[in-house]
């Protein structure tokens, strides 16, 4: 199944949109890391699992100035459980950060 998206970014002062079509989709960081590191193609992946590959230049940034719109972050937990204070503090912090973050729809 192919998936398509059209992320937008700024190159200098100019907005740019590119239609991207993918034939492989995964939602697990280790899977994405193995696919990209194994030569399947280019991919959107967090920096932290690839740091050593970036240092040795086994992987390189294809579009280093490119940013994707913010994606939703969901924090879920059973509603009937008493939350530990640390979990409650983390949930509150994420709510504050989320309220301050740009939506990506501007």
DAKA-V676218 format. One record per helix or strand. SS is the DSSP state (helix for helix, strand for strand). FROM is the first residue (numbers start at 1). TO is the last residue. Records with the same first field share a line. If there is no record, write none. Layout:
BEGIN
SS: FROM-TO  FROM-TO
END
This chain:
BEGIN
strand: 3-11  14-22
helix: 29-37  48-55  85-100
END
